[in-house]
């Protein structure tokens, strides 16, 4: 028998097993011995002829239904096949009883169960033919076949023997399917009806249902319509059936990927999917979120759905929640872009969620996404210990933006306890396989890192997430240093960076606040305007404003104390009259502003120096609506950098940044009292003050109050040093404060709120301790030491430092005090 016939027979046997299972037949286990000699199984109703034998008219005599009551054959009736499929409860024709083959023969054990069934089938068929004297095909070999590949012939199961009292079985695995009517076999005997599982084409020459070697075997899919266009199979693959004239379907492209299992599960379960991968539990006022979202093919829209589900979670809607934590936010191996990162950070800030570690490996995060993460980890929430951003689209500019937020931050490096002593660990940032080259890194270390006033560790041989050998070399003991970042640009199997690169990253390593007390640099952008025009014999009571930075759109002015930024009524008249003034006349009026007793408005100095002057380029902002270029304001007694816009483009750009709270402002303040004995509301040496500021009564009292009806306000602070007076009757604390919001008198109100008001403040003096009259501080001890702006329109950070040395009067106040704890800078530096 040829190989293709053998393959068809094996396919039919397998299909028969499947259909037998579908009808609910109980299949005997092949490993258990048969208990009965004859087992009742459903068989085929018709016996298919041997190839070349032709259709036999006397074939129905083998069936039980072909014998009448008196042993006479019944009259022939034309059988009308039914087109409806048989139901499960249809009458099943009886099968021929057969004896179960014994398993004692070693030859039988060698063959497969299907081959054994075929062997015994032909053996019984030959015996029946010998009894009735009819011509049948030759009996196969007495030895059963050894395996599937040695099958001698294939045939369908004959009909049941009417003489048998019990129904038999041909074997354990050879279970036949139920016959179904063939509507195409009209006018033919029932023996020519092919079962539905036989996927063969009748031969045109012999009329046999079995394929010949010349005919291709066409496997039709379910539901396919008959066609005349058949493509021969190639390489053992199933043939493709096409309609006449139909074009071949296009091949699937590599980009047309099938949906993954997590994506299909999300589409099917919708909101119930998030219950499987995310859990929220709340107890005793604390809620904990756990999420398993790594490697789930999440896109930005999917993250938005997850966050919407979290916002509606009943556990997060409780009013008595005091804190929400997410120990590990793992979104690695997904499809997140910066839009998804912004949505996640907005949710974390909205619910004040504390995250210990964040993993965004193998996504599509760029520099903007990293900057949004930096805004979150340096905001009101607790500091993050590690950021994993491998295999993204981050450049060295994104690292620069991150370091502008981390440098001089009160919470970074992270303070921990090691062997009973304070230890400060830098933030771990994994950035391998990003858009950072060695040349970009070297340029950044040589130029931009020094301006930030911090240092970075490029992960040496013995550095890890929780230990840094480079910091130990600085020998800072338990004092806070300025190494704020562990920048890891290599994988674990790659060698560490060169020693020269490590030294370049740690070149500016030192005390955290050492840049505050450094001597000021010489100014190069603009010189003093009134240096040679002062009236002889006159004594100025305030300093002339200086300029620390200038570009095409902005100027950064160093505002001295004694100038106010409130809009006055005479500004419009001055701006109109300056058009006809000469340069000497304008300088004379500006010199009078330095000597008058009352604090002059700062915009008068701006109008006299830049108003209607050819080449100044400030004509667009010289009006009341633009505040004559002043983007923001400083209090009268506060000194430090002030941003001035030179044109309309710069003014609009700066206002947008202010609304988004993107400008960084760091202040130095001296307050009354010390932590541990004078601070209220449980505040310690380092922390966050969150208290809403209400300015509804400011127009009458010139004060702002802490009230629930006010605007939200947040101030980060850290202790730098503690002092006491020479007579040891008064105690003071020097603080570094960073504004997270910009409210009126925010630092002054918050310091009074915690019971430690500023030295020299005459408005917010509640809870003030004993004052030293010998200090001689005639203004509020508040100086802005650093300001970070963004260039227009490229949005690159610019760091502007204003050391305490620019405020000479405040340095004199510190020299009159004795340091008791904290930063031990020499008196010469202040």
MILO-5474 format. One record per residue (C-alpha): residue in one letter; x, y, z. Coordinates in steps of 0.1 Angstrom, whole numbers, plus 5000, padded with zeros to 4 digits. Layout:
aXYZ...
This chain:
x500050005000x501350344991x502450605018x499750855010x497050595016x498650525050x498650895059x494950925050x494050615071x495950755101x494251095097x490850925096x491550715127x492651035146x489551215135x487450925145x488850935180x488151305183x484551265171x484050975194x485051195223x482651465211x479751215213x480551145249x481850795244x483850675273x487350565260x489050275276x492550345290x495250185268x497350105299x494549895315x493749535304x490349475289x487949305313x485449185288x486048995256x483649215236x483449585242x480549785228x481650075206x479950265178x481150165143x480750275107x477450185091x478950125057x481949925046x484050095020x485349864992x488949774986x490649994960x490049834925x487249614938x484449844928x481049894943x479349564953x475649534950x475449244974x477449445001x474249535021x473849165031x476549215057x474349455076x471749365101x469149575085x469449385052x467749075066x463949045069x461748865095x461748535075x465348555065x464348685031x465949015019x463449305021x462449484989x464849744978x463950104986x465750414975x467450565004x467050945008x470051075028x469251335054x470951675051x470551765088x473451675111x472951405135x472251505171x473751355201x470551145208x470251015172x469950645166x473450505163x473850205139x475149895156x478749805151x480049465141x480949255172x484649185172x486949005197x489449205215x492949085205x494948915231x498149085242x500248775247x501848795212x505148995213x504649085177x501349255184x502949465211x505449615186x502749775164x500650085172x497050045184x495750165150x497849905132x496649635155x493049725147x493649715110x495449375113x492449205131x489949375108x491449225077x491848885094x488148875104x487049005069x489048725052x487448465075x483948595067x484748585029x486048225032x482748115049x480448275023x482648174993x482948524980x486048664964x487848894988x491249054987x494248854998x494748805035x497449025049x500548885065x499948685097x502348905116x500949235126x502749545114x505549675136x504550035136x502750325119x505150335090x504649965081x500949965078x499849715050x496449855040x493650075052x489950015052x486850135070x485049935096x482349695082x478849685095x477749475125x477249105123x473549015129x474548685145x476448855173x474648895206x477049145219x478649445203x482349425198x485349645195x488249645171x490749775196x491350035221x492250335199x490450245166x487050405174x485050495144x482850805139x479150835133x478150845096x476351135082x474351175050x476151315019x473751534999x476051504968x475551124966x472051124951x470950804935x473950604948x473850324973x474450395009x477850225007x479150504986x478450775011x481750905025x481851005061x482351375067x485751335083x487251185051x488851485034x489651315000x488451364965x486851074946x488850944917x487251024883x488550694867x487550434893x485050614914x486850514945x486850734975x490450674981x493050904965x495550774940x499150854939x498551104910x495851304927x496751574953x495251544987x493251874993x492551955030x489552195030x489052425059x485852425077x483152625060x485052645027x482952634995x483852394967x486252544942x487852434910x491152624916x493452404936x497052494943x499152174946x500852144980x504552224983x507052095008x504551885027x502352185036x498552175032x497252284999x495652634996x492152654982x491452964962x488353094945x488353124907x490053454897x490653544933x494153694940x496453524964x496153684999x499053905009x501553775033x501553895069x504154165075x506554165104x504854465119x501354305118x501954115150x499253915166x497954055199x499753915229x498053725257x498054025283x496554255256x493854015247x493153955284x492754335290x490354365260x488254085273x488154165310x488454545308x488254685343x488354345359x491854295345x493254565369x491854365398x494054075388x497354275385x496854545411x495754545447x495054825472x494754765509x494155025536x494554975574x494955225602x494955525579x497755395556x497055255521x499455025502x499354975465x500954665449x500954625411x502454355387x502554545355x505954445341x506154295306x502354345299x502654555268x501154865284x500755165263x500055525274x496255475270x496355155290x498155335318x495455605317x492855335322x494755185351x495055525368x491355595363x490655255380x492855355409x491155695413x487855515416x489055255441x487055275473x490155225495x491755545480x488555745486x488655715523x488856045541x490955925570x493955815549x497155975562x499655815537x499655615505x502755405495x503755205465x506955025475x507954915439x506655075407x507754825381x506654915345x509554765327x509254605292x506254805281x505555075255x505355385277x506355725264x506756065281x502956105280x502355805301x505155915325x503356245330x500156075338x501755845363x503556135381x500456345381x498556065399x501356005424x501456375432x497756405434x497456135461x500956205477x502055845470x505455745483x507455525460x510755365471x511955245437x510855295401x511655075372x510955195336x513554975318x512954895281x510355165273x510255485252x511055745278x512956055266x514456365283x511056515290x509956195308x513056195329x512556555339x508956485349x510156205371x512656445386x509856685394x508056415413x510956265432x512056615444x508456735453x506456675485x506856305486x509656115503x512856065483x513255775459x516155535464x516655405428x515555485392x515955215365x515755355330x517855125309x517155095271x515255415267x515855745247x517555965273x520456195264x522856385286x520456675286x518056475306x520756395332x521556765334x517856845341x517756575368x520856705385x519457065386x516656925407x518856705429x521656955436x521357145468x518156955476x517256915513x516356545509x519256435487x521456245492x519256015511x519956005548x520155665564x521655515596x524755295595x526155155627x524355415648x525655705627x524155915599x525055805564x524055965531x523555755500x523355895465x520355825443x520955525420x520255595384x520655315359x521055455323x522755195302x521755155265x520555515262x521555805239x524655905260x528055885244x531455905261x532156245244x528856395257x529656265292x533156415292x531856755281x529156755308x531756665335x534156935324x531657225319x528157195333x528656985364x530757245382x527957505378x525557285396x527557275428x527256895432x529156575423x528256245409x529655895413x530055705380x529855365399x533255235405x534254875411x533054855447x529955085444x526454955448x522955085453x523355105491x527055175494x529555405477x533255365480x533855705463x532055885491x534155715517x537255855501x535956205508x535956135545x532856325553x532156115583x528456165593x528056505576x526056565545x527956575513x527056695478x527456355459x523756325449x523756075421x525055725413x525155745375x525455385361x525955395323x527155035320x525654695326x526854455353x529054255329x530854565315x534054695331x533855015353x534755355338x538255485337x539755635368x540055975352x536355985344x535655885380x537756175393x536056415369x532656335384x533956375419x535956695413x533456915430x532756685459x532556845493x530056975518x526457005506x526257385512x529757485504x528757675473x526557905494x529558055513x531958085484x533258425473x531158585445x532558585410x533258895390x530259015369x530759015331x527359075316x526759435327x528659685348x527259915374x525460205357x525660465385x529260395395x530560735384x527460945386x526960965423x526661305438x529861395459x529161385496x525861195493x525560865512x523560585496x521260385519x520860095495x522859925468x522459955430x520959645414x523459425395x523059175367x524158815370x523058665336x521758785303x520658635269x518358725240x515158695261x516058735298x518158915323x518758805359x519059105382x520559085417x517959275438x519459435469x517359475501x515459805504x513759785469x510159685466x508559515435x505059655439x503559865410x503360235419x501160505403x503960715390x505460445368x503260535338x504260905339x507960815343x507860585313x506360865292x508761135303x511860925299x511560955261x512761315263x515361275290x519061275283x521361005296x522861225324x519361325335x518260965338x521360865358x520861155382x517261045389x518360685393x521060805418x518360975439x516660635443x519660505462x519660785488x515960845495x514760715529x511660545517x512060215497x511860305460x510060085434x512459865415x510659935382x511660295384x515260195381x514359965351x512460245334x515360495338x517960255326x516160065298x513060255289x512860395253x516660345249x517760245215x519059885213x517659785247x514959575231x512559615261x509959845245x507459555243x507459505281x507659875292x504059895305x502059825336x500459505323x503959345319x505259495351x508059655332x509659315326x509559175361x508358815358x508058755396x508658955428x510758955459x509859115493x511359445502x513659305528x514759005507x517759005484x518658775456x518258705418x515158845401x514158745365x513559025340x512058955306x513359165277x510559105252x507058965248x508258615238x510358585269x507658725292x505058475280x507558185282x508558275318x504958305329x504157955316x507157815336x505957995368x502457855364x503957505361x506157565391x509357485371x511657765385x513757655414x514357895442x516757825471x516958065501x519158105532x517258205563x518258265600x515358195624x514858215661x515157905683x516357555676x514757225667x513956995695x513157265720x511357545701x509857385669x506157325668x503957055651x506756785654x509056935628x512656815629x515956945615x515056835579x511556815566x508556955547x506157225558x502657195542x500357465553x497857665531x498458035529x495558275530x496058625517x492458745519x493259005546x496559115531x495359445518x494359555553x496859385576x499759335552x499958985566x499158635553x497658375576x497657995577x494057885570x492257595554x490657845530x494057945516x496157825487x498257515492x501857585500x504857365505x508357445517x511357205520x513957295545x517157165561x519257275590x522757405581x524057525615x522957635649x524157955667x523858125700x524458485711x527658585728x525858605762x524258255755x520758395761x519458355725x519658065701x519358075663x519257825634x520557875599x518257705574x518257635537x514757645522x513457545488x510057665476x507857405459x505157665455x505258045452x502858215476x503058565491x505458565521x505458185520x508758125539x507958395565x504558255572x505757895574x508557975598x506158155621x503857865618x506457615632x507357855660x510657975645x510158315629x512858485608x515358715624x514659085617x511059015606x508759285620x505459145606x505658775614x507058775650x504758535668x506458275690x509658485688x512258395714x514558635732x516258865707x519858995708x519859365704x523559365695x522859175662x522159485643x519959315617x517859595602x515959375577x514659025573x517358765573x516358605540x518558575509x518058385477x521258195470x520358005438x517958045409x517457815380x515857935348x515157785314x516357925282x513758025255x512857835235x515257535239x514357495276x517857425288x518557485325x520757775335x522057785371x522558135386x524258145420x524058435445x526358345474x525758495508x528758725502x526558935480x524559035512x527359185532x525059305560x523858945566x527458815568x528159065595x525158935615x526558575614x530058695626x528458825658x527158475667x528858165680x528357835661x527257545683x526357275657x526357215620x528357365591x531757475604x532757725577x535557965586x534558315595x536558455566x534158285542x531258475555
